[in-house]
Amino acid sequence: MKEIIKLITFSVVIGLLQSCSTDQPIPEGQLPSFQPKLVVNSALNNLEPIQIKISDNAGAYTNDLPLDYKDVTISLKADGSTVTTTYDAASKSFLSSQSAISGKSYTIEVQDNAGERSTVFARSFIPEQVRNKSIGYIENGGTDMDGRPSDLLSIEWTDQAGSNYYMLHFYYYSETVDLFVPFEFQLNDPSLKAPETMKLNDGGFLFNDVLFNSQTKKIEVVPPGGLVAANSDVLYLIELRSVTRDFYNYYKTLQQYRDRDDLQQAGPFGSAVIVHSNITNGLGAFIASNIESDTIR
């Protein structure tokens, strides 16, 4: 969760900057006026305690950096019931002892106690767990990208009617570093290789249900052979997130920003990307997901 909060804080601030050429600076007096705003960032889910990061914003044409801001009053509610949060100096964020609950709608209102910034609002809904989910594992049941026999992993679930969005990760467990590590595999599934699907920097896939709406979906992958041959217990982890539209749009524009930034670093070709925000009167992202993780031993 801490990594997600840091990621959101960085990306929203950077993504809102408009790129300008150093060869053609904007003349003095023509810069847009700076308006101080509250920045609210939180990624709610059903497994981790709620954490909310509040900061101020910084001018796009200055060297100033956004700073943590705690002189605020937070009202967080789940379907109308108050959720208590307290400021934690170590993480510089507001924490709750409880995690978000699947199926509930969360609203947040943040008021600047100094009265210098507008009160901000946001809403997010915690998706329900997917229906009829099952995980499959067949030892040496497939062939990897190099033609070697390897394990066959699969996940299957029933998609509900309407527009749904997902984030999917496949990991193998490295006993050497005691971490779950993403791996590369042949993209055979139509949804994972669809033009609108985003391959994320952390190895995950962000996609929608356009190709399987209201149907049963099964995705099979084959990791490189020998990855877990010496493991004594845990082999793989499959993580499926049901995510909100705001979550989907945030991560999609964040990846687009990263891709464009890499392009601009390599040359003058590229344009600014605005990272998605759903904070009324402010900046940031108040997003949500439902996480289902399955360990294969």
N, C-alpha and C positions, 0 to 999 in steps of 0.2 A: 504493500500500500504506500509506503514512504517513497518508493521509487516512482510510483505512478503520480503522486502529488508533486514531486520535484519535476517530473517530466512535463506535467500540465503547466506548472508555474512558468517554466522556461519557455515552453513552446508557444503559449498564448501570448506572452509578452513579445517574443521575437517575431512570431507570425504576424503581429499587428503592425510591424514596422513596414513602411513603404520604401522600396528600394529607389535610390536616385544615383545618377552617374556622378562620379567625382570630377569628370571633365566638364559637366554642365551644372554647377551648383545652383540651387534655387536662390534667387536674389533676396537679400534681406528685406523684410517687410512683407514678403509674399508667402511666408510659412503659415500653415494653419495654426490657429490659436490652440494652446494646450489647455485641456480641461482635466483637472484631477478627478480620478474615479477610483472606486473600490474594485479590487480584483478578487474574485471568489473562485476557488478551485477545490473540487471534491469529486472522488470517484467512488460512489457507493456500491457495495456488493453484499452478498448474503453470507460471506465467510469472515470478513475482516472488520474490526471495529471502525466506526465512522470517524473520519478525519477530515477536517476542513481547514484549508489554508487561506488566510486573508493577507493581502498585500495592497500597496498603492501602485499606481502606474507611473511611467516615466515618459518624458517627451521623446518622440521618435528622432528628433534632430538634435539631441543633446547626448552627452556622455553619461547622463544620470542612469542609475540602475534602480529598478523597483525594490522597495524595502518591505519587510514584514510589518504588518500593521495590526495591532491588537486592541486599540482603543475603539472597540465596536461593541454593539449589542446584537447577538445572534438569536434569532427565533427559528428553530428547526422543528418541523412537525411531520408526523407520519399519519396520514389519514385524519388530520385534525388534532391528534394527540401530541403533546409537547415531548420532544426528545432533548434531554439535558446534555449540554456540552460544557467543558471547562478548558481554560487555556493551559497548554503544556509548554513550559519554557524550553524544555529540551528539544522538542520537535518544532517549536514555534508555530504551533497550530492548535486548533480547537478540537478536542477529542470527546467521544462518547464511549461509554463502557459497552455499548451494544452494537451489533452489526445491523445492517439494513435487513428488512424482512421481505421475502419474495411476495409479489402481488400488491404491495402497499405503494401509495403515492406519497412522495416526500416534497415538501416545500421549504424554502429557506428565505428569510428576510434578514438583511444585514444593514444596521444603521450606524453611521459614523457618529460617535459621541461628540466629536469636535464640531460637527455640523458643516464641515467643509466639502463633503462629498455627498452626492445623492444616495438615498437609501436604495439598495438593490434587491432584486427578487429573482427567484428561479424555481423551477419545478422539475422533478424527474420521477419516473416510475420504475420500480424494481421488477424486471420480467419474471414470469413464472418459470419453473423448471420445464425443460422440454419433455414431451411425452414419449413413452416407450423407448427410452434410451437403452442401448446395449453396447458393450465393448467386446471386440473379438481379438483373439490372438492365436495364431497357428505357427508353431516353431518351424522355421525353414519352409513356410508355406508359399513363399513368393520368390521372385528373382529381382535382385537389385539393379541399379543403373549400369553396373559393370558386368552383368550377366551371371553373378554369383548367387547361389541359394541364400536366402535370408528370411527373416520372420515376416509374417503378414499381419499387420495391425488394421483394425477397422473400428468405426463408430457408426451407429445407426440410430436414427430417431424419427419421430413423426412431426412434421412441420404443421403449425396451426394456420388457419385461414388468416388472411391479411398480410401486410408487409412486415417481414421479420428479418432481423440482422444477427449475424453471428461472427465470433472470433474463435479460431481453432488453432491449437498448438499440439504438436507431437514432439515429445522429448525422449531421449534415452538417459538412463542414470549412469553418471560417471563416478565409480567408487574412488577413483584417484583424487578428484577434486571435491567429492561429496556434493555434487550439483546435478540438477536435471539440465540437459543441454539439447537445444534443437538440432535436428539433422536434416540434410537435403534428401529429397526423394523424387521419383519420377512423377510429374503432374499428369495423371490420367483422368482425374475427375473433372467433368465439365464446369462445375461451379468454381473450383479452385483455379482453373485456367481461363475463366471468363475475363473479358477485357476490363470489366468494372471491378474485379476482385483486386484487392491490394495485398501485395506481399510486404509484410512489415519488417522493419530492421531487426526485430527480435526473433524472426523466423516464423511468426504466426501468419495467418491468413484472415483477412476481413472481407466478408462477402454477404450478399443478400440471398433471399429465397426465390428470386424470379424464376429460376429454372426448375424449382421443385415445390412451388407453393401448394400447401395442403397435402403434400404427398410424403411418403416415407423416403428418407434420404440415407444413403449408405456411402461412406467414404473409406476407401482402402488405400493404405500406403505400405511401402516396403523400405525399411531403413537400409543403409549400407551394411553388408554382411560383416559379422564379427564384432559389431559395436559392443555387445553385451555378453560376448562369449565367456568372459572370465568373471562375470558378476555372480556373487554368492546368494543374492536375494532379489532385490528390486531390479527390474529390467527397464520398464518404460512408464511414461505418464502421458495420458491423453487428457487435454483440458478443453472443454467446450464452454464458451460464454454465449449466453443469449444477451444481446445488448440493445439499448434504446437507439432511436434514430439519432439523437444528439451524440451519443457515444460513437456511433458509426461515422457521422459527419466530422466529429472532432478528430478521430484517428485517421480518417481518410485525408482530411486537409493537412493534418500534421505530417503524414507521409509525403504528400505532395510538396509541402514546404521543404522537407528534407531533400527530396529529389531535385527540386528547383535550385536549392541552395548549393547542392553538389555541382549542378550544371553551371551556376554563376561563378563558382570557385574556379571552374575549368575554363571560363571565358565569358564574354559579354552577352551570351545568349541565355535568356531566361526572363522571368517576370515575377513580381511579388505575388505571394500566396497569403491570403488572410486565413488564419486558423479559426475554425468554427467556434463561436461563443454563443451561449444561451442565457447569459446574465442580463436581465433587463436593467437599464440605467448604469451598467458597469461592464466589466470584462471578465473573462474566465470561462470555466466549464463546470457545470454541475451535472454530472453524468452518472449512469448506473448500468450494472450488469448482474446477471445471475451466473455464478461459476459452478461448474460440475467437473470435478477432477477424479480420474480413475487411474489407480496405480496397477501396473501389471507386474506380477512376480514370477 
